[in-house]
Amino acid sequence: MREMEKFLVFLAQGLGSGLAKKAPGTWGSLVAVIIAWFITPSLLTIIIAAVGVYICTVAAKALNDDDPSCVVFDEWVGMWIAIWALPHHLIWYVLAFGLFRLFDITKPWLIDKVQHYPDGWGIMLDDMLAGLVSRIILAVLVWIF
């Protein structure tokens, strides 16, 4: 692997958080929540998501796997979408984490369909949708409470 390719794989692996032997997506999501606690997700998340398609495409090809479990950049983006504009309080972040993991793992309806798109699109879109569904539910909960 070339140096740039190694760097992009490292990014795709969530700076190493996706290398956990068990539940790499959950560990990657947890790191994303911790980052979001200190750096509030913003419109920059959209740019990061677009770049993520490229990063995940390069990583999948370099690792010779359509959707490597060690690639958690998609979890980072999905988690940041779920947390976007939430009140900065531990309970909301914990709920966002739980909802996102629920939808990312179970992949109901459309979330399951988009993961079959080619290259980084499939890797990224299912997590982005899981984040969006989580965020919509959280918006309703924030409005109620």
Residue pairs with C-beta under 8 A, 6 or more apart in sequence:
1 9
1 62
5 58
5 62
8 54
8 55
8 58
8 59
8 62
9 58
9 59
9 62
9 63
10 16
11 55
11 59
11 73
12 18
12 55
12 56
12 58
12 59
12 71
12 72
12 73
13 19
13 59
13 70
13 71
13 72
13 73
14 28
14 31
14 32
14 72
14 73
14 75
14 76
15 31
17 24
17 27
17 28
17 30
17 31
17 72
18 24
18 25
18 27
18 28
18 69
18 70
18 71
18 72
18 73
18 75
19 70
20 27
24 69
24 70
24 72
25 69
25 72
25 75
25 101
25 104
25 105
26 101
27 72
28 72
28 73
28 75
28 76
29 72
29 75
29 76
29 78
29 79
29 97
29 100
29 101
29 104
30 97
31 72
31 76
32 75
32 76
32 79
32 80
33 79
33 83
33 93
33 96
33 97
35 76
36 79
36 80
36 83
36 93
37 88
37 93
40 88
41 80
41 81
41 83
41 84
41 85
42 84
45 77
45 80
45 81
45 84
48 76
48 77
48 80
49 77
49 81
49 124
49 128
52 73
52 74
52 76
52 77
52 120
52 124
53 119
53 120
53 121
53 123
53 124
54 120
55 73
55 120
56 71
56 73
56 74
56 119
56 120
56 123
56 124
57 119
57 120
57 123
58 120
59 68
59 71
59 73
60 66
60 67
60 68
60 71
60 119
60 120
60 123
61 119
63 70
63 71
66 122
67 115
67 122
67 123
71 123
73 124
74 123
74 124
74 126
74 127
74 128
75 104
75 127
77 124
77 127
77 128
77 131
78 100
78 104
78 127
78 128
78 129
78 130
78 131
78 134
79 96
79 97
79 100
79 131
80 131
81 128
81 131
81 132
81 134
81 135
82 96
82 97
82 99
82 100
82 130
82 131
82 132
82 134
82 135
82 138
83 92
83 93
83 96
83 135
84 135
86 92
86 93
86 96
86 138
86 142
87 142
92 138
92 142
95 138
95 141
96 134
96 135
96 138
99 133
99 134
99 137
99 138
100 130
100 131
100 134
102 134
103 111
103 129
103 130
103 133
103 134
104 111
104 126
104 127
104 130
107 115
107 126
107 130
110 129
111 126
111 129
111 130
111 133
112 126
114 121
114 122
114 125
114 126
114 129
115 122
115 123
115 125
115 126
116 122
117 125
